[in-house]
Amino acid sequence: MKPVERFFRKYFLSMVGIIVLFLLLNVVLFFSVLIWAWQTSETPELSMSEICDRITLDGTGHLTAAGVLAEMLEEHHAWAMVLDDTGTVIFQSKLPEELPRRYTAADVAKFSRWYLGDYPVYVQEHPQGLLVVGGEKGSQAKYYFSVSESYARKLLVGLAAVFLTNIIVVVLLIWKNTRHVEKAVTPILRGIETVSSGQPVSLPEKGELAEINRQLNKAGAFIAKKDSARADWISGVSHDVRTPLSVILGFAGQLEDDQTLPISAREQASYIRRQGEKLRSLISDLNLTSRLEYSMQPLRMEKVYFVELARQVVCEFLDGGLDAQYQIVFDSSQESETVSIMGDEALLKRALYNLIQNSVIHNPKGCVISVSVARNETGITTMVSDDGIGVSAEKLEKLRATAHHLESTDERLNLRHGLGVLLVRQIVEAHHGIMEIESAPQKGYQTVLVFPGGEP
């Protein structure tokens, strides 16, 4: 999944999550309000059964209130009465004066579930008749609903359908809004990716984000112009320096071989030649890395046997007059001898050459350089290491970074090492490989190159 698609997928899912969280929050708040209202409201705490038990017959056959019934009713602003089978009040406590003392069956049917006058009442069977307990006016809200089971079932189904419809509509609106934002922002994000890769970008300068597109086009054009100017400058310098440098190397070589000159003069000529060769190598690397960066170096892909290629590079160093203080050890596994990959042989040789050359240049007192080739599960691995002085953690971090070392203006930075590593990295990435660097002060320097493929 591309980063842009992944971004908008997360955006859409986050919006859906917000809606779900919103609904859950509302459910929690709804029940919280119910609990709060229930706990903070004045609810009747009188027990009908307790009142019923306190109203008993005395020795004369009349009903009387045992215990503190009157105080209980007074505390809750309530009253109580008992009706016999004829509807006559045969017991009363705190009964309001405006209420009748005799009731018909119709009256009892009316107030048994609702109100007696404006008093909310509750009824319960008593051994001597019907117990009626009333509360204070306006203290209770009593409602009675009676609907058919079919109507209630359809009502619940309808409410659920409305709820789900609302959820679907909200999700569709979020999706539509996300698509609208994605349509406007996707070209910008892809344009940024294009600019970051060094490619030219051309976005339509219209719509709500036209100004951003316009600025991004300007930035892309500026970067392209800057990169083109730098590439032209590097190419021009390389071309202009090559001829005078060849003359310097030619005359230095002649002076070095002139036996009529004093030894000191020939040594100076030899030193000039070696430094000139380093300069020529640096210019070559500079030109090559510039061409790779701007995709001006076409790869000549062919079948390359990596073990044989590594042997050739090592032999060229050994046959090229390598100082005795440097040793090169080569090793390859048996299964890698016949393994080949598709690549540009010249560039791959240059990568190995640069790695070995770096070990030579940065260890002036000598070191042992090890070159090994082995086959792995995904392709072929080449390791170039030395037991020299290594680099600091800060320098290692800079070498591992993918930033362009050519842009550094820090004079203290060893550009030759950084450029060599940059060139190797570019060659490896051009072959879809991986490069890893390990080093520590006084513990050597190691570079591992992993290339995919590896066909026998």
C-alpha positions as CSV (number, residue, x, y, z in Angstrom):
1,M,0.0,0.0,0.0
2,K,1.4,3.4,-1.0
3,P,2.0,6.0,1.7
4,V,-0.7,8.3,0.3
5,E,-3.4,5.6,0.3
6,R,-2.3,4.4,3.7
7,F,-2.6,8.0,5.0
8,F,-6.2,8.4,3.8
9,R,-7.2,5.0,5.0
10,K,-6.0,5.9,8.5
11,Y,-7.9,9.2,8.2
12,F,-11.1,7.5,7.2
13,L,-10.8,4.9,9.9
14,S,-10.0,7.5,12.5
15,M,-13.2,9.5,11.6
16,V,-15.3,6.3,11.9
17,G,-13.6,5.7,15.3
18,I,-14.5,9.2,16.4
19,I,-18.2,8.6,15.5
20,V,-18.2,5.3,17.4
21,L,-16.5,7.0,20.4
22,F,-19.1,9.8,20.2
23,L,-22.0,7.3,20.3
24,L,-20.4,5.4,23.2
25,L,-19.9,8.7,25.1
26,N,-23.5,9.6,24.6
27,V,-24.7,6.2,25.9
28,V,-22.4,6.6,28.9
29,L,-23.7,10.2,29.5
30,F,-27.3,9.1,29.2
31,F,-27.0,6.4,31.8
32,S,-24.9,8.7,34.0
33,V,-27.8,11.2,33.9
34,L,-30.3,8.5,34.8
35,I,-28.1,7.3,37.7
36,W,-27.5,10.9,38.9
37,A,-31.2,11.8,38.7
38,W,-32.1,8.6,40.6
39,Q,-29.6,9.1,43.3
40,T,-30.3,12.8,43.9
41,S,-34.1,12.8,43.6
42,E,-36.5,12.4,46.5
43,T,-37.9,8.9,46.0
44,P,-40.4,7.3,48.3
45,E,-38.6,5.1,50.8
46,L,-41.8,3.9,52.6
47,S,-42.3,0.2,52.4
48,M,-45.9,-0.8,51.7
49,S,-45.4,-4.2,53.4
50,E,-44.0,-2.5,56.5
51,I,-46.9,-0.1,56.7
52,C,-49.3,-3.0,56.2
53,D,-47.7,-5.0,59.0
54,R,-48.0,-2.0,61.4
55,I,-51.8,-1.7,60.9
56,T,-53.3,-4.4,63.0
57,L,-56.5,-5.2,65.0
58,D,-56.7,-4.3,68.6
59,G,-58.6,-6.2,71.3
60,T,-61.9,-4.5,70.4
61,G,-61.7,-5.5,66.8
62,H,-60.7,-2.1,65.4
63,L,-57.6,-1.3,63.3
64,T,-54.8,0.5,65.1
65,A,-51.3,1.6,64.1
66,A,-48.5,-0.1,65.9
67,G,-45.1,1.5,66.5
68,V,-44.2,4.8,64.9
69,L,-46.3,4.7,61.7
70,A,-47.5,8.3,62.2
71,E,-43.9,9.5,62.5
72,M,-42.9,7.5,59.4
73,L,-45.8,9.1,57.4
74,E,-45.0,12.5,58.7
75,E,-41.3,12.2,57.7
76,H,-42.2,11.4,54.1
77,H,-45.2,13.7,53.9
78,A,-47.5,10.7,53.3
79,W,-50.8,9.4,54.5
80,A,-52.5,6.1,54.7
81,M,-56.0,4.6,54.9
82,V,-57.6,1.1,54.8
83,L,-60.8,0.5,52.9
84,D,-63.1,-2.4,53.7
85,D,-65.0,-4.4,51.1
86,T,-67.7,-1.8,50.8
87,G,-65.2,1.0,50.1
88,T,-65.6,2.6,53.6
89,V,-62.5,4.0,55.3
90,I,-62.0,1.8,58.4
91,F,-58.5,3.2,59.3
92,Q,-56.8,6.5,58.5
93,S,-53.6,8.2,59.4
94,K,-52.7,11.7,58.2
95,L,-55.5,11.5,55.7
96,P,-56.2,14.9,54.1
97,E,-59.5,16.4,55.0
98,E,-60.6,17.1,51.4
99,L,-60.5,13.4,50.5
100,P,-63.8,11.4,50.8
101,R,-64.2,8.6,53.4
102,R,-66.1,6.3,51.2
103,Y,-65.4,5.1,47.7
104,T,-67.2,3.1,45.1
105,A,-65.6,0.2,43.1
106,A,-65.2,2.6,40.2
107,D,-63.4,5.1,42.3
108,V,-61.0,2.4,43.6
109,A,-60.4,1.2,40.0
110,K,-59.5,4.8,39.0
111,F,-57.0,5.7,41.7
112,S,-55.4,2.3,42.2
113,R,-52.9,2.9,39.4
114,W,-53.0,6.7,39.2
115,Y,-54.0,9.5,41.5
116,L,-56.6,10.1,44.2
117,G,-57.4,13.7,43.6
118,D,-53.9,15.2,43.0
119,Y,-52.2,12.8,45.4
120,P,-50.1,10.0,43.9
121,V,-51.3,6.7,45.6
122,Y,-50.1,3.2,46.0
123,V,-52.3,0.3,47.0
124,Q,-51.8,-3.1,48.5
125,E,-54.0,-5.8,49.8
126,H,-54.5,-5.8,53.6
127,P,-56.0,-8.6,55.7
128,Q,-59.0,-6.3,56.5
129,G,-59.4,-4.8,53.1
130,L,-57.3,-2.5,50.8
131,L,-54.4,-0.4,52.0
132,V,-54.0,2.9,50.3
133,V,-50.8,5.0,50.8
134,G,-50.7,8.5,49.3
135,G,-47.8,10.9,48.8
136,E,-47.6,14.7,48.8
137,K,-49.1,16.5,45.8
138,G,-46.6,16.9,43.0
139,S,-44.0,14.5,44.5
140,Q,-44.5,11.7,42.1
141,A,-45.1,11.4,38.3
142,K,-47.1,8.3,37.5
143,Y,-47.9,7.4,33.9
144,Y,-49.3,4.2,32.4
145,F,-48.8,3.1,28.8
146,S,-50.4,0.2,27.2
147,V,-49.5,-0.8,23.7
148,S,-49.8,-4.0,21.7
149,E,-46.9,-6.3,21.5
150,S,-46.8,-6.1,17.7
151,Y,-46.7,-2.3,17.9
152,A,-43.9,-2.4,20.5
153,R,-41.9,-4.9,18.4
154,K,-42.2,-2.8,15.3
155,L,-41.4,0.4,17.2
156,L,-38.1,-1.1,18.4
157,V,-37.3,-2.4,15.0
158,G,-38.0,1.0,13.5
159,L,-35.9,2.8,16.1
160,A,-33.0,0.4,15.4
161,A,-33.4,1.0,11.7
162,V,-33.3,4.8,12.2
163,F,-30.2,4.4,14.4
164,L,-28.4,2.3,11.8
165,T,-29.5,4.6,9.0
166,N,-28.0,7.5,10.8
167,I,-24.7,5.7,11.3
168,I,-24.6,4.7,7.6
169,V,-25.4,8.2,6.5
170,V,-22.7,9.6,8.8
171,V,-20.1,7.1,7.6
172,L,-21.0,7.9,3.9
173,L,-20.7,11.6,4.5
174,I,-17.3,11.0,6.2
175,W,-16.2,8.8,3.2
176,K,-17.4,11.5,0.7
177,N,-15.5,14.2,2.6
178,T,-12.4,12.0,2.8
179,R,-12.6,11.4,-0.9
180,H,-12.9,15.1,-1.5
181,V,-9.9,15.8,0.6
182,E,-8.0,12.9,-0.9
183,K,-8.7,14.2,-4.4
184,A,-7.3,17.6,-3.5
185,V,-4.3,16.5,-1.4
186,T,-3.1,13.3,-3.2
187,P,-1.5,15.3,-6.1
188,I,0.3,17.4,-3.5
189,L,1.6,14.4,-1.6
190,R,2.7,12.7,-4.7
191,G,4.3,15.9,-5.9
192,I,6.3,16.1,-2.7
193,E,7.5,12.5,-3.2
194,T,8.5,13.3,-6.8
195,V,10.4,16.4,-5.7
196,S,12.1,14.5,-2.9
197,S,13.3,12.0,-5.5
198,G,14.8,14.7,-7.6
199,Q,12.3,14.4,-10.4
200,P,10.5,17.4,-12.0
201,V,6.9,17.9,-10.9
202,S,3.9,19.5,-12.7
203,L,0.7,19.9,-10.7
204,P,-2.5,21.4,-12.0
205,E,-2.8,24.9,-10.6
206,K,-6.5,25.0,-10.0
207,G,-9.0,24.1,-7.3
208,E,-9.0,24.9,-3.7
209,L,-5.3,24.2,-3.2
210,A,-4.1,25.8,-6.4
211,E,-1.7,28.1,-4.5
212,I,0.0,25.1,-2.8
213,N,0.3,23.4,-6.2
214,R,1.8,26.6,-7.7
215,Q,4.3,26.9,-4.9
216,L,5.2,23.2,-5.2
217,N,5.7,23.6,-9.0
218,K,8.0,26.5,-8.3
219,A,10.0,24.6,-5.7
220,G,10.3,21.6,-8.1
221,A,11.5,23.8,-10.9
222,F,14.0,25.6,-8.7
223,I,15.4,22.3,-7.4
224,A,15.6,20.9,-11.0
225,K,17.4,24.0,-12.1
226,K,19.8,23.9,-9.2
227,D,20.5,20.2,-9.8
228,S,21.0,20.8,-13.5
229,A,23.4,23.6,-12.8
230,R,25.4,21.5,-10.3
231,A,25.5,18.6,-12.7
232,D,26.7,20.9,-15.5
233,W,29.3,22.5,-13.2
234,I,30.7,19.1,-12.1
235,S,30.8,17.8,-15.7
236,G,32.5,21.0,-16.9
237,V,35.1,21.0,-14.1
238,S,35.8,17.3,-14.7
239,H,36.4,18.0,-18.4
240,D,38.5,21.1,-17.9
241,V,40.7,19.5,-15.2
242,R,41.3,16.3,-17.1
243,T,43.6,17.7,-19.7
244,P,46.0,19.7,-17.5
245,L,46.0,16.9,-15.0
246,S,47.1,14.5,-17.7
247,V,49.9,16.8,-18.5
248,I,51.0,17.0,-14.9
249,L,50.9,13.3,-14.5
250,G,52.9,12.8,-17.7
251,F,55.6,15.2,-16.8
252,A,55.7,13.9,-13.2
253,G,56.1,10.4,-14.5
254,Q,59.0,11.4,-16.8
255,L,60.8,13.2,-14.0
256,E,60.3,10.2,-11.7
257,D,61.9,7.9,-14.3
258,D,64.8,10.4,-15.2
259,Q,67.9,8.8,-13.7
260,T,69.9,12.0,-14.3
261,L,68.0,13.8,-11.6
262,P,68.9,13.7,-7.9
263,I,67.0,11.1,-5.8
264,S,65.2,13.9,-3.9
265,A,63.9,15.4,-7.1
266,R,62.6,12.0,-8.3
267,E,60.9,11.4,-5.0
268,Q,59.2,14.7,-5.2
269,A,58.1,13.9,-8.8
270,S,56.8,10.5,-7.5
271,Y,54.9,12.3,-4.7
272,I,53.4,14.7,-7.3
273,R,52.3,11.8,-9.5
274,R,50.6,9.9,-6.6
275,Q,48.7,13.0,-5.5
276,G,47.8,13.7,-9.1
277,E,46.4,10.1,-9.4
278,K,44.3,10.6,-6.2
279,L,43.0,13.9,-7.7
280,R,42.1,12.1,-11.0
281,S,40.4,9.3,-9.0
282,L,38.5,11.9,-7.0
283,I,37.4,13.8,-10.1
284,S,36.3,10.5,-11.7
285,D,34.2,9.6,-8.6
286,L,32.7,13.1,-8.5
287,N,31.7,12.9,-12.2
288,L,30.3,9.3,-11.8
289,T,28.3,10.0,-8.7
290,S,26.8,13.1,-10.3
291,R,25.8,11.0,-13.4
292,L,24.3,8.3,-11.2
293,E,22.4,10.8,-9.1
294,Y,20.8,12.4,-12.1
295,S,20.2,9.1,-13.9
296,M,22.6,10.1,-16.7
297,Q,24.6,6.9,-16.3
298,P,22.8,4.0,-18.2
299,L,23.4,0.6,-16.7
300,R,24.9,-2.0,-19.0
301,M,23.2,-5.0,-17.5
302,E,24.8,-8.4,-18.1
303,K,25.5,-11.6,-16.3
304,V,28.3,-11.0,-13.7
305,Y,30.0,-13.7,-11.7
306,F,30.7,-11.8,-8.5
307,V,33.5,-14.1,-7.2
308,E,35.5,-13.7,-10.4
309,L,34.8,-9.9,-10.4
310,A,36.1,-9.6,-6.8
311,R,39.2,-11.6,-7.6
312,Q,40.0,-9.3,-10.5
313,V,39.7,-6.2,-8.3
314,V,42.0,-7.8,-5.6
315,C,44.5,-8.9,-8.2
316,E,44.6,-5.4,-9.8
317,F,45.5,-3.9,-6.4
318,L,48.2,-6.6,-5.7
319,D,49.6,-6.1,-9.2
320,G,49.5,-2.4,-9.0
321,G,52.4,-2.0,-6.6
322,L,50.5,-2.1,-3.3
323,D,52.8,-1.2,-0.4
324,A,54.0,-4.1,1.7
325,Q,52.3,-2.6,4.8
326,Y,49.0,-3.6,3.3
327,Q,47.7,-7.1,3.0
328,I,44.6,-8.2,1.1
329,V,43.0,-11.5,2.0
330,F,40.3,-13.0,-0.3
331,D,37.8,-15.7,0.6
332,S,34.7,-17.1,-1.1
333,S,32.4,-19.9,-0.3
334,Q,32.2,-22.9,-2.7
335,E,28.6,-22.4,-3.5
336,S,29.2,-18.8,-4.6
337,E,31.9,-19.7,-7.2
338,T,29.3,-20.2,-10.0
339,V,26.7,-17.7,-8.8
340,S,25.9,-14.8,-11.1
341,I,23.8,-11.7,-10.9
342,M,22.5,-9.2,-13.5
343,G,24.5,-6.0,-13.2
344,D,26.9,-3.5,-14.7
345,E,30.3,-5.1,-14.3
346,A,32.2,-1.8,-14.6
347,L,30.2,-0.1,-11.9
348,L,30.3,-3.1,-9.6
349,K,34.1,-3.3,-10.0
350,R,34.3,0.4,-9.2
351,A,32.3,-0.1,-6.0
352,L,34.7,-2.8,-4.7
353,Y,37.7,-0.8,-5.8
354,N,36.5,2.2,-3.9
355,L,35.9,0.2,-0.7
356,I,39.4,-1.3,-0.8
357,Q,40.9,2.1,-1.8
358,N,39.2,3.7,1.2
359,S,40.9,1.2,3.6
360,V,44.2,2.0,2.0
361,I,43.8,5.7,2.1
362,H,42.5,6.0,5.6
363,N,45.1,3.6,7.2
364,P,48.5,5.2,6.3
365,K,50.3,2.9,8.7
366,G,49.0,-0.2,7.0
367,C,46.3,-2.8,7.7
368,V,44.9,-6.1,6.7
369,I,42.1,-5.9,4.2
370,S,39.6,-8.8,3.9
371,V,37.4,-9.4,0.9
372,S,34.8,-12.2,1.0
373,V,32.0,-13.3,-1.2
374,A,29.2,-15.7,-0.1
375,R,25.8,-16.8,-1.3
376,N,22.8,-16.2,1.0
377,E,19.1,-17.0,0.8
378,T,18.1,-13.9,-1.1
379,G,21.2,-13.4,-3.3
380,I,24.9,-12.8,-2.9
381,T,26.8,-11.0,-0.1
382,T,30.2,-9.3,-0.4
383,M,32.1,-8.0,2.6
384,V,35.1,-5.6,2.6
385,S,36.7,-5.0,6.0
386,D,40.0,-3.9,7.5
387,D,41.6,-3.9,11.0
388,G,42.6,-0.3,10.8
389,I,41.8,2.8,12.8
390,G,38.1,2.8,12.0
391,V,35.9,6.0,12.4
392,S,34.2,7.7,15.2
393,A,30.5,7.2,15.9
394,E,29.7,10.7,14.6
395,K,31.5,10.1,11.4
396,L,29.9,6.7,11.0
397,E,26.5,8.3,11.4
398,K,27.3,10.7,8.6
399,L,28.6,7.9,6.3
400,R,25.4,5.9,7.0
401,A,23.2,8.9,6.2
402,T,21.6,9.0,2.8
403,A,22.2,12.8,2.5
404,H,24.2,14.0,-0.4
405,H,27.8,14.5,0.9
406,L,28.7,16.7,-2.0
407,E,26.5,19.4,-0.5
408,S,28.6,19.6,2.7
409,T,30.5,22.9,3.3
410,D,32.3,21.6,6.4
411,E,36.0,21.7,5.5
412,R,36.7,19.3,8.4
413,L,34.6,16.6,6.7
414,N,36.8,14.1,4.8
415,L,35.0,14.5,1.4
416,R,37.0,11.7,-0.2
417,H,35.8,9.1,2.2
418,G,32.2,10.5,2.1
419,L,32.2,10.7,-1.7
420,G,33.6,7.1,-2.0
421,V,30.8,5.8,0.2
422,L,28.2,7.8,-1.6
423,L,29.3,6.4,-4.9
424,V,29.3,2.8,-3.6
425,R,25.8,3.4,-2.2
426,Q,24.5,4.8,-5.5
427,I,25.9,1.8,-7.4
428,V,24.4,-0.7,-4.9
429,E,21.0,1.0,-5.0
430,A,21.1,1.1,-8.8
431,H,21.4,-2.7,-8.6
432,H,18.5,-2.8,-6.0
433,G,21.0,-4.0,-3.3
434,I,21.6,-3.0,0.3
435,M,24.7,-1.5,1.9
436,E,25.6,-1.7,5.6
437,I,28.5,-0.1,7.4
438,E,30.0,-1.0,10.8
439,S,33.0,0.7,12.4
440,A,34.5,1.8,15.7
441,P,37.6,3.7,16.6
442,Q,40.7,1.4,16.5
443,K,38.4,-1.5,15.7
444,G,38.5,-1.4,11.9
445,Y,35.9,-0.6,9.2
446,Q,33.5,-3.0,7.5
447,T,31.1,-2.7,4.6
448,V,28.6,-5.4,3.6
449,L,27.0,-5.3,0.2
450,V,23.9,-7.6,-0.4
451,F,22.6,-8.0,-4.0
452,P,19.4,-9.8,-4.9
453,G,19.4,-12.7,-7.4
454,G,22.3,-15.1,-7.4
455,E,21.6,-17.6,-10.1
456,P,23.9,-20.6,-10.6
